[in-house]
Amino acid sequence: MGSQVPLEPRGRDSGPVFSGVAPEIIEDTLIHLATENEQYLSELPEQAGCFKETRIVEFIFLLSEKWHLNHSTRYQAVELLERFMLKQVEQMCDDRGNTKGCGQGQKSSWSSVKDQIVNTFVLRLVSCVQLASKLSLHYSRVTSDTALKFLQSLKYSYTKQELLESELAVLNTLHYQINVSTPLAYVELLLEVLGYNGCLLPAKPLHQLCVQLLDFCYLTRETIYDTLLKIAIDNSTPSELQIAKFLTVKEDFMLLAVGVISTGVFILSLRHWDQVVEHLNCITGITSQSILEFSYAVVKRIVGSTTPEQHRGNCGTKSPEDRILPQT
């Protein structure tokens, strides 16, 4: 073999390089992401978000850190698991719904569905992390041996064949459509557009802060969106209908991306904040008011979850849980 191009050490993410993409590519990619986002929101199942609760996201983030996976991979794993689990539950319920019954029979059927989900959940989660790692060509891939060793540490006795079958189950259920765009892709593209449009922002520090804020939004998702809903309706007790209609807001990757960038600029470069919010409004069509409300909800959660002890802890060598999760 000839000489090889030197790569970054395994697991090290040096971040994207901004201002190196042709404007035509930026425009096409922005249109593609916006279309993909709108299509996903138009087909949103009513149970969307059920498998993004904090303890699940925390599990995936800590496992990704243990295996030295980059941030894009951890978000991809969360989204893969969410989409797979929703499809799996739908299929299981449809299968059992074909056998008509009532009363105790229906309860027994749903109990069986829950048992099956619980019994294989950790295995499926690990498979989603494995698959996500294989989509990232320049970083560590999770091998079967690594995955099995981890599962065995949790007292599971799966074989390599069962691990392979689990990956295939995820692939088949999602019809092999696993290369989904993550909110980080939206953030990075919008930062590129802002730079191209002349916003003089510290690109690398802002990107790093946006990644931290995106982690925070995933881990404190329910609190942030609960605050945002109450702001939007100007009422502290939303109705069930308002909560249901708000689901498309919670799953809107474009809104999440502009909210994260806006919050990052607010923290890092306040004098550019108004300009950036105006640009984000022009680029995405999301109103300045919506962007400001999202930033407020995030900042409110940050302030509410931060203590002097945490600030000191963040500067030291703490475990992943201590560095990422807000203390309660």
N, C-alpha and C positions, 0 to 999 in steps of 0.2 A: 504493500500500500504506500501511497505517496504521503507527503507531509500533511498533517491534520491542522485544522484551524484551532488555535487554543481556546478553550472554553473557561468560563468562570468555575471555580470550585463547586462541587456538588452542594446544592441547597442554598447557595448564596445568590440573592436577588439584588443586582446592582441598580435595578429600576429602569424605567424606559428612557429613551433618548428623545427629547422633544425638539421641535423645529427642524426635523429631518424628513418630513413627509410632504409630498406634492399636494397642493390644494385640491386638485381633482380627486385624489384618493381620499382626502379628509372628507370632502363633500359626499362622495359615494358611500363611505363608511357610516357617516352620520345619518344619511337617509336609510341605509340598511338597518342600523340599530333602532332608529325611531319606528320603522315599519315593523320590525320584529317585536318591539315592546308593545306597540298598539295591538298587534295580532294576539299576543299572549294575553293581554288584558281583556280582549274581546271574547276569549275562550276560557276565562278564568273559572275554575270550579269553586263552588261555594265553600269548600273545605280548605281552600288555599291558605297556606301559612301554618297549618296545624302541626307540621313537622319542622317548624323553625323555632320552636320554643328554646329558651335560653340553655337548658341543660344539654339539649341535642347539639346546638351550635357550639357550645363550650367543649363538648366531647370531640367534635370534629376539629376545632381549632387547636386543641391541645395535642391531639393525635397528629395533626399536620406538623405542628412544631416539633414533636418528638421525632418525626420522620424527615425533618428538614425540608418540608415542602414550601413552595412560595405562596404568596397571598392569593394569587389568582386561582391556584389549585384548591385552596381551602374553601373559597367561595363557590367554585364549581362543584365541589363535593356536597356542600350544603344544598345547592339548587338541584343537583342530581338526585339526592336522597329525597328531597321534598316531592319532586315530580314523579319519581318512581313509586314512593309510598302512596301517593294519591291515586295513581293508576292501579296499583295493586289492590288497594282497598275497594276501589270501584269494581274491579274485576271479580274480587271475592264476593262482594255483595250481590253482583249480578248473577254469579253462579248459584249462590244459595237462594236468590230470589226466584229462580226458575222452578224451585220446588215450593209450591204454594202451601202455606200453612198459616196458622195464627196462634196467638197466645204464647204458650210455653215453647212451641216449635220455633217461632221467630226469635225468641230470646236465646234459645239454645244455639240457633244458627249464628247470631251475632257474637255470642260467647266463643264459638269456634273460630270465627274470623279474628277476634282479638287475641286468642291464644296463639294462632298461627303467626300473627304479626309480632307478638312479644317474643316468641320462641326463636325467631330468625332475625330480629331487628339489629342486633349488634353485628351479626354476620353481613347483613345487607349494607349497614353503614360502612363497614370496613371495605366492602366491595366497591362502594361509591367513591371512597377515598382512593382506592387502587386505580379505578378507571379514570378519575380526574388526574391522577399523577401521570398516567400514560398519555394524556392529551398535551402535557407540557414537555416539549422535546428537549429543552435545555436544562432541565432540573432533574432531581432524583425521581426515580420510579420505584414504586413500592412493589417488591417482589413477593411471590407466594410464600417464600420462606419467612420473610419479615412479617407478613400479615399473620401467618400461622403462629409464629412465635408470640406475637402480641395476643392473639386469641387464646393461646394456651396459658398465658400469664393471667388471663381472666377466668381460667378453669373451663374453657370450652375445648372440646376434643374433636374439632373438625379436621377432615383430611384435605389434601391438595385437590382431590377430585371434587369434594363438596365446595371448596373455595372457587374452583373454576365454574362449577354449575351455578353458584351464586352470582358471579359476574355475568354469566350468560343470561340468567334470569332478569337481571337489571337491563341488559342490552335488549333482550327480546321484548320486555314489557314496554320499553321506551322506543321500540322499533329502530334501535341503533342510532337514534337522534340524541346523542349525549354531548355534543360540542355546543352547549348553550352559552350565550354571552352572559357574562357576570356584571354586576354593577361596577366593578373595577374597570371593565372595558369602557363603560360609559364615562366614568370619571376621567380616565386617561385621554380619551378622544376629546372631551370637552376642554380639558386643559390645553390640548394641542390647538384647538380652535381659538381659545382665548389668546394664546400666544401669537397665533397667525393674525388675529384681529388687532394686535397691538397693545394688549394688556401687559404692562411691564411687571410681571410677577416673578418671585423667586421660585422657578419651576420645580427644582428638585426638593427643597424643603417643603413646599406646598404639597407636592405629591406624597411625600412621606407622612405628612400630617393627615392628608386625606385618607390614606390607607389606615392609619390609626383610628380616625373617626368612623370609617366604614366598619372596622372591627367593632367599635363601640356601638354603632347603630344595629349591627346584627345581634350583639349580646344583650342589648337593652331595648330591643325592638318593641315589645309590648308597651313599655312605659312611654317611649318617645311618641309612638303613634296614638296612644291614648291621650296624651297631652295635645297632640296635633288635632285630633278629632274634636276635643272640647274647645280648642281655639276656633276651629272652622265653624262650628255650630253655635259658638258663644253660649254654651250650656255645659254644666258639669255632670249632667246625667243624660247621656245620649240614649235614644230609644233603640230597640232591636233593629228597626228598619234603617236607622241612620248608621248603626254599626255595620250592617250588611252592605249598605251602599258604599261604605268607606273602604271596603276590601280592595277595590281597584286602586285606591290611593296607597295602601300598604304594600301592594305588589308592583308599584310603578317604579321601574329601575331608573328611568330618566329623572323623575322627581327626586329619588334618593341620591342620584349623582349630583344634581345641581344643588341640592340641600347640603351635601357633604362639602362640596367646593365652596359654597357660600360661607359655611361655618368655618372652614379652614382659613379663608381669606379674612374673615372677621377676627380670628384669633391671631393670625400671623402678620397681616398687613391691612390694618383697619382703614387706612387712607384710600385703599383701592376698592373697598367693599361696595360702595354705591355703583362704581363703574362696572365691577364684575357682575353684580346682580342685574344691571341693565343689559349687559351683553348676554348673560345666560337667558334672560327673558327673550331677547331677539333671536337667539340661536334655537331655542327649544319651544318657544311659544308658551312656556309656563309663566304665569303672572308673577310679577315682582312680589306681590303680596303673599302668594303661596310659598315662594322661595324664602321670604323673610320669616314666615310662620314656621317653616320647617327648621330653619336655623335657630329660632327661638326655642323650639321644643328640644332640640339637641343640646343647646347651651344650658337650658334649664335642667336637663338630666345630668349634664356634666357637673354643674355647680351643686346639684342636690346629692351627687354620689361621691364628691371629692372631699377629703379631710386632710389636715396637715400630715397625718400618719401615712396616708396614701402617697402624698407628694414625696415624702422621704423614701417610701418603699419603692416608688417608681425609679428612683435614682440608684437603687442598689441592685444586688443580684438576688432577685426573688424568683419563686416558681412561676410558671406560666399563669396559673390561676391568680396569683397576687398581682402580677403585672397587667393582666388584661381585665379581670373582672372587678366591677365596683364592689367595695366592701359593704356589708349590711350589718 
